[in-house]
Amino acid sequence: MLAEQVELPGESLLAVCYGTSRLDNNLIRKHNGVIFSVPSGLIRGTMTGPVTHFVADHVALIKPTERWMELDWSARLDFMRPEKRENDPRRARLYTEFQAVEEAALRMVEEAVLHFQATGTVGLLPGKTLR
């Protein structure tokens, strides 16, 4: 999930949250409160599995190249526009949950940018792993 596009002198980077279709007790225990689970039916675009879980405190800075992503693929959270949430409690609840985890993701974006500026290193912050 794209958390933010980062423009730095001479660099254009994307800050992305780790996404997984597999949620287990270990992942919940390590990231309680910052996992955002979205039914695939509420994501416009093709997603694997019935639910995608985004770990908001695992933000990686990546370069927008084919090495890191499929450039011809995209998906959008289908509850972000107000008219999609109106009269739909499930979409409204997901939007509220998104706002909570977005704060955690944006804090991690700031840390990742500071780390990149100090080291020039893209990817996850030191000590962070995908699982």
URLINFEN-V973136 format. One record per pair of residues at least 24 apart in sequence whose ideal C-beta (glycine too) atoms are under 10 Angstrom apart, sorted by the first residue. I is the first residue (numbers start at 0). J is the second residue. If there is no record, write none. Layout:
# URLINFEN-V973136
i->I j->J
i->I j->J
This chain:
# URLINFEN-V973136
i->0 j->35
i->0 j->37
i->0 j->42
i->0 j->51
i->0 j->53
i->0 j->54
i->0 j->55
i->0 j->58
i->0 j->74
i->0 j->76
i->0 j->97
i->0 j->100
i->0 j->101
i->0 j->104
i->1 j->68
i->1 j->73
i->1 j->75
i->1 j->104
i->2 j->53
i->2 j->55
i->2 j->58
i->2 j->59
i->2 j->60
i->2 j->100
i->2 j->101
i->2 j->103
i->2 j->104
i->2 j->105
i->2 j->107
i->2 j->108
i->2 j->111
i->3 j->58
i->3 j->60
i->3 j->101
i->3 j->104
i->3 j->105
i->3 j->107
i->3 j->108
i->3 j->109
i->3 j->111
i->3 j->112
i->4 j->63
i->4 j->108
i->5 j->60
i->5 j->108
i->5 j->109
i->5 j->111
i->5 j->112
i->5 j->115
i->7 j->60
i->7 j->112
i->7 j->115
i->7 j->116
i->8 j->116
i->10 j->60
i->10 j->62
i->10 j->115
i->10 j->116
i->10 j->119
i->10 j->121
i->11 j->62
i->11 j->63
i->12 j->59
i->12 j->60
i->12 j->61
i->12 j->62
i->12 j->63
i->12 j->108
i->12 j->111
i->12 j->112
i->12 j->115
i->12 j->121
i->13 j->59
i->13 j->60
i->13 j->61
i->13 j->62
i->13 j->63
i->13 j->64
i->13 j->67
i->13 j->68
i->13 j->121
i->14 j->58
i->14 j->59
i->14 j->60
i->14 j->61
i->14 j->104
i->14 j->105
i->14 j->107
i->14 j->108
i->14 j->109
i->14 j->111
i->14 j->112
i->14 j->115
i->15 j->53
i->15 j->57
i->15 j->58
i->15 j->59
i->15 j->60
i->15 j->61
i->15 j->67
i->15 j->68
i->15 j->104
i->15 j->108
i->15 j->111
i->16 j->52
i->16 j->53
i->16 j->54
i->16 j->55
i->16 j->56
i->16 j->57
i->16 j->58
i->16 j->59
i->16 j->100
i->16 j->101
i->16 j->103
i->16 j->104
i->16 j->107
i->16 j->108
i->17 j->52
i->17 j->53
i->17 j->54
i->17 j->55
i->17 j->56
i->17 j->57
i->17 j->58
i->17 j->59
i->17 j->123
i->17 j->127
i->17 j->128
i->17 j->129
i->17 j->130
i->18 j->46
i->18 j->47
i->18 j->51
i->18 j->52
i->18 j->53
i->18 j->54
i->18 j->57
i->18 j->74
i->18 j->129
i->19 j->47
i->19 j->48
i->19 j->50
i->19 j->51
i->19 j->52
i->19 j->53
i->19 j->54
i->19 j->57
i->19 j->129
i->19 j->130
i->20 j->46
i->20 j->47
i->20 j->48
i->20 j->49
i->20 j->50
i->20 j->51
i->20 j->52
i->21 j->48
i->21 j->50
i->21 j->52
i->21 j->130
i->22 j->48
i->22 j->50
i->22 j->51
i->22 j->52
i->22 j->54
i->23 j->130
i->25 j->130
i->26 j->52
i->26 j->54
i->26 j->129
i->26 j->130
i->27 j->52
i->29 j->54
i->29 j->56
i->29 j->57
i->29 j->128
i->29 j->130
i->30 j->54
i->30 j->55
i->30 j->56
i->30 j->57
i->30 j->100
i->30 j->103
i->32 j->56
i->32 j->99
i->32 j->100
i->32 j->103
i->33 j->57
i->33 j->99
i->33 j->100
i->33 j->102
i->33 j->103
i->33 j->104
i->33 j->106
i->33 j->107
i->34 j->96
i->34 j->100
i->34 j->103
i->35 j->76
i->35 j->93
i->35 j->96
i->35 j->97
i->35 j->99
i->35 j->100
i->35 j->101
i->35 j->103
i->35 j->104
i->36 j->93
i->36 j->96
i->36 j->100
i->37 j->74
i->37 j->76
i->37 j->77
i->37 j->78
i->37 j->93
i->37 j->96
i->37 j->97
i->38 j->77
i->38 j->89
i->38 j->93
i->39 j->74
i->40 j->77
i->40 j->89
i->41 j->75
i->41 j->76
i->41 j->77
i->41 j->78
i->41 j->83
i->41 j->87
i->41 j->89
i->41 j->90
i->41 j->93
i->42 j->74
i->42 j->75
i->42 j->76
i->42 j->77
i->42 j->78
i->43 j->73
i->43 j->74
i->43 j->75
i->43 j->76
i->43 j->77
i->43 j->78
i->43 j->83
i->44 j->72
i->44 j->73
i->44 j->74
i->44 j->75
i->44 j->76
i->44 j->77
i->45 j->72
i->45 j->73
i->45 j->74
i->46 j->74
i->51 j->76
i->53 j->97
i->53 j->100
i->53 j->104
i->54 j->100
i->54 j->103
i->54 j->104
i->54 j->107
i->54 j->127
i->54 j->129
i->54 j->130
i->55 j->97
i->55 j->99
i->55 j->100
i->55 j->101
i->55 j->102
i->55 j->103
i->55 j->104
i->55 j->105
i->55 j->106
i->55 j->107
i->56 j->100
i->56 j->103
i->56 j->104
i->56 j->106
i->56 j->107
i->56 j->110
i->56 j->124
i->56 j->127
i->57 j->103
i->57 j->104
i->57 j->107
i->57 j->123
i->57 j->124
i->57 j->127
i->57 j->128
i->57 j->129
i->57 j->130
i->58 j->103
i->58 j->104
i->58 j->105
i->58 j->106
i->58 j->107
i->58 j->108
i->58 j->109
i->58 j->110
i->58 j->111
i->58 j->112
i->58 j->123
i->58 j->124
i->58 j->127
i->59 j->107
i->59 j->108
i->59 j->111
i->59 j->121
i->59 j->122
i->59 j->123
i->59 j->124
i->59 j->127
i->59 j->129
i->60 j->108
i->60 j->111
i->60 j->112
i->60 j->114
i->60 j->115
i->60 j->120
i->60 j->121
i->60 j->122
i->60 j->123
i->60 j->124
i->61 j->111
i->61 j->121
i->61 j->122
i->61 j->123
i->62 j->121
i->67 j->121
i->67 j->122
